[in-house]
Amino acid sequence: MFKVLDIAREALGSVAKAAAKVPVIENKYHVKARLRGPWPKGPFLWMHGASLGECKMLLNLAKFLKEDLPNCPRLLVTTQKVEVLSYIKDSGADVAACIAPADTPATMKSFISAVKPLGLVLAENELWPGYLSSVQRISMRPSVAVVSGRFYRAIPGMDYSAIGFASMQTGSDLSRFFSVSARSNNSRMMIGGDWKLLPWVRSGEAVSAPENPTVDTVFVSMHIQEWASLCRMIVSSIKRQEAVVLAPRRLSEVADFRKALLDQEIIVVDWPLVQKGAVSIVSQFGKMSDVFSVSKTAVIGGSFARGLGVHDFWESLERGVATCVGPYSAGQKETVSTLVREGVVAQLLSTADYSQRNIPDVRLIQAFLAHESAKISDSYQQLLEFLKNLLK
């Protein structure tokens, strides 16, 4: 079965090489860089995340490891998204960064030779077979850690023996992962919550609702596929002369949202300008902390169209902002179900419910996050122990 995976990875490489010759594909996906680098010269502790949310979490984790890990090595963060790579490089974080290597045998051989990873920290569900096997080949012991892990199903024939530490978000994630990995390794596994909350946990700040908010509702990480539902909710807010903020998930869709709003004869301004009866569009990454600090309520994108995945609701919750999701919660069904049941998050089964939605009590948010904080703090300390032993 391992040979079947290697054959599939070889085939992926052939397809990618062909795709790189197509200008439209190359310009959008930077296939050549994924196949050939250049890769930074190591050794590094390698950290990898798919998109913005995971990489923001890894950047925060990198900062804390530099504070807490004795003789912390140089850190390399890789991402699947070109636009996120730009964000990492512009963030000022003390890390090296590059586009993630394509999971092909030739690319991984070149990447490992240059980077010389001392270990690998994977965010959420980025369990690429070649990443695990490549790190395993150069290490005497399991040297991969999964943090803030999510797990749904295994790739047939996948070998998890390179994983020595796994902090999973929920009990179900842990149970599913344990069922496929327990036979192949003795890794330390636990329920560790969602590490997007790690900076808040470290800060020790209390959860409290924003004082004197100027934004009635912020629509967070919205996709253009959600426009039909989003439009109905925005129109409902504008009719009540509310101040609305819209933060598109993809910067490439900002122009599409702007045009759609203007076609509805809705006044559009640009963040940080906020105006009653108008929509303020956020057109830069890294602004949501400022937005949440002045917002009454938040509606989370990725939850109003099938086929998407609900996006980060923790950032608004830790700010004490009353938070709402739509009818779909792909990727976080168990957590969303728990949050809704506990009254921490409101869920709209249809946009008709938007104007009469429940506003969660900040005290319920405070109690729930206190429980999450304990899990995250404990699992972070255990990651530190794992890395200390790995890097001896």
N, C-alpha and C positions, 0 to 999 in steps of 0.2 A: 504493500500500500504506500510506503514511503516513496518508492520509485515512481508510482503513479503521480504523486504530488510533485516530484521533481520534473517529470515530463510535462505536467501542466504548467509549471513555472517556466520551463524552457519555452513552451508554446506562447506563454504570455509575453516573454521577451521578444519573440519573433513578431508577434502582432504589434507590440509597442514600437519596434524599430520601423515597421512599415508605416505606422501611424505618424511617426515623427517626420516623415517625408511629406506629409500633407500640411501645407502652411496654416490652414485654418485651425487644425487640431494642435499643431505645434505651438502656435501663438497663444492658444487658450490654455493648454495643459502643460506646456514646457516639458514635453516628453524626453527630449534629449538630456536635459538636466537631471531628470529622474533616473535615466539609464547610465549616465556617464559622470555625473557630478558637475563641477569639481567638489570633492569632499575635503573637509578640514583635516589637518594632520593631528592625530591624537598623541597620547591616550586621552580619552574622555569617559566620563560616566554619561551614557547616552540616554536621552529622554525623548519619548515620541508620543505625539497626539495627532488626532485627525484634523480637527478644525479649531475655530477660535476658542470655544468654551474650554475644550480640553487643554489647549496650549496656554491659555490664561492661567488655568489651574497649575500647569507644570511650571510656568514662570514664577508663580507664587511659591510653589514647592521648592524650586531652585534657590530662591532667596532664603528660605528657612533652612535648607540643607547647608548653605554656606555659613549660616549662623550657628547651627547645632552639630554638624558633622565634623569631627576632628580631621584636620588635613583633607578637607573636601577637595576632590580632584576638579579639574576643569569640566564644565558641563556643556553638552551639546544637545540642543532641542531641534527635532525635525518635525515637519508637518506635511500633511498631504495637500494643503491649500496654498497656492501661490500668494494670494492676498494676505493670508495669515503670516507667511514668511516675512512679508514687508512689515507687518505689525510688530513681529518679534524683534526685527532688526531696529525698528524705530522706537522700541519701548525703553531703551536704555538699560535693559537687564544685562547683568554680567554673565552672559552665556554666549557660546557660539551657536549659529543657526544655519540650517540649509534645508532644501527641499528633501522630503523623505525619499530614500532609494526605492526604486521599483523592486518588487519581490521576485527577482529572477536570479538564477545561480550566478551568472557572470557579474551582474551589478552588485550583488551582495558580497561576492569575493573581493571586488575592487573597493567597496565601501568599508568592509571590515579591515582590509589591509591598511587603508589610510587612517581610519578613525581609531582603530585599536580599542574597542570598547572594554572598559573595566567591568561593566554591568549594563543592564538595560532596564529602564523604568517605563512601563507602558501605561497610558491613560485609558481608562474605561474598557473598550472592547477591541483594541487594535492588536489582535492576536494573529499576526501574519506568520505563516509557517516558516518561511525563510528567515525571518528575523530571529525566531526562537532557535532554529537549527544552526544558524550561523554563529550566534553567540555561544551556543552549547559546544560547538567544535573547538572553541579557543579557551574554554574555561574548564577547570578541574571539578567544579561543583555548580549546582543550580545558581545562576546569577541574573535571573530576570525577575523583576517585581511588577505586579499588576496593582495599580492603585485606583481607587474609586471605580472598581471593576463592575462591568455589566456583562452578563453572559446569557445567551439564549439557546444556541445549539452549536454542536461541534462539527468541524470539517472532518469528514471520514478519513481515518488514517493519521490524524494530527497527533503529534507527540508533544506532550506538555511537560516533559521531565526537566526542561531548562528553567521552569518557573520555581523559584524558591520562596516567594512571598506573594500572597494574594489578599488584598483588602477589598472585599466586594461591597457594593452599595446596599444590597438587601439580603434577607435570608433566602429568598428564592434564587437570586443570582448565585449565592454561595452554594446552595444545594445542587443547582444545575452544573456548576463548574466542578464541584467535588465529585459528582457522579461520573465524569469523563476523565478526570485528572488523577484521582486518588490511586489508581492502579500503577501510575507511571512515576510518581514522585512523592516526596515527604515534605512538601512545602508547608509553610506556616500559613494557615487560612483563617479568615475572620470576617465578621460583618463590621465594616468600617464607615458606613454612610457615604455621602457624596462630598468629595474633597473640594468641590467648588466653594464650600463654606470654610475651608481651612484658614484663610486670612482673618475672617471674622472670629473664628474660634481662638486664634492666636492673639487677637486684639483684646479679647475680654470685654468688648463693648456690649452694653445692654441693647436689646431690641426696643426701639421706640418709634412711634409714628412721626413722620416729618412735621416740623413746626411751620405753620403758615405756608402750606403748599400753594403754589401758583399754577400747577398743572392738575387738571381734573382726572384725566386718564392718559396713560402712556401705553401705546401698542408696541410690544417688544418683539424684535426678531420676526417680523412678518414676511411671508413669502408672497410673491405676486399671484401664486395659485390660490391664495386665500382672499383675493380681492373682493369677491362677491359678498362674503360674510363681513369682511372688514369694512366695506363701503356702508353696509346697513348700520353697523355699530357707530361709525364715524358720523354719519348723517344724523343718527339719533342724538349724539352728543352735541353736534353743531346746532341742532334745533333748540337745544336747551342753553345755547350760548356758552358751552363749556370750552375750556382751553385744552387742546389735544396735542399730544406729541406722537409722532410715528417714527419708529426706528426699524428700517428694513433689515432683513437678515443679510441680504447681499447688497453691497454698495453698487453693483452693476444694475440693480433694479430701482435705484433711487429715481432715475429719470422716468421710468415706467409708472411708478407710484405718483410722481408729481403730475404727469400728464393725466392720469386717471382721476386725480382729485380736481384738477382744473376743468376737466370735461364735465364734472359734476357741479361746476361753478362754486367750488369750495375755496375759500381763501387759503393760500399756502405761504408760510414764512419759513425761515431757516433757523434751526436751533443755533444759539441759545435764545433767540427772540421767541416769546410766547405771547399769544393773543387770544382773548376770548372770542369764540365763534370762528376760530381758525385752526389749521393743522400746522404744527411746526415739525419739519422733517430733519432728522439727524442723519448727516451724510458723512460721518467719520466714525471709525472704531474708537473704543475707549472712552465714550462720553456717558455711558449709562449710569455710572455712579453719581454724576452731577444731575442727571435727569431724575433718578429715584429720590434724590435728596429734596426735591420740590414737588413730588407727585403724591396725590391722594390714593389712586388706584392704578393697577397695572393689568394688562391683558397680554398673555403670553402666546406668541406665534408658534407655528408648527402644529397647532391643535385644531385648526379649522378646515383642514383638507386631508383626505385619506392619502396615504403614501408618504407623508412627511413624518417628522418626529417632533414631539413637543420640546421646546427649548428651555433654557435655564430659568427656573422659577425661584431658585434660592437667593439670587442677588436682590430681588425685590423683597422677599420675605425677611431677609436679615436686616433690611432697611426699615422694616415695619410698615411696608406698603401693602395695602389690601390687594390680594392677587387673585386673578381669575384665569382659568384655562377653558378651551373649547371642548367639543364633544370627543375629540380624538386625543389619545395620549400615547401614541406609539413610542416605544423606547423607554417609557417611564410609567407603564400602566400600574404596576404594583405601588409605586411611590405616590402617584397621583391619587389612586384609590384610597390609600391611607390618609393622605392630606385632606381629601374631600370628606372622608368619614369623620375625621377629627375636627372638622370645621376650620382648618387652617387655610384652605384654598377653596374658592367657589368654582363650580363648573357649570358652564352654559351648555345645555343640551341642544339649544338652538339660539340663534341671534335674537329671536323674539324676546328672549329672557333678559337681554342685556340691560335694558333701562330699569328693570326691577330686580337685578341681581343682588344676592346677599353680599354684604360687606363683612368679611371675617373680623372677629374681635382680635385686637393686637395681643391681648392676654393669652389667647389660644396659640398664637404664633410664638410668643415668648416661651410658653411651656414646652411646645414641641421642639423648638430649636435647642432648648437646654438639654434635652435628651439626645439629640443628634450631636451636640457638641461633645458630650462625654465619649461617644463612640469614635468620633473623628480624632479626638485628642489621644485616645488610647492606641488606635491603629497607627497614627503617625509616629508615636514613640516606638512601636514595634517595628516600623519600617526603618527607623534610625538604627535599631539594634541589628537588623538584618544587614544594612549597608556597612555598619561598623565591622561586622564579622567578615563580610565579603571583601572589604578593602584592606584587611590586615596584611 
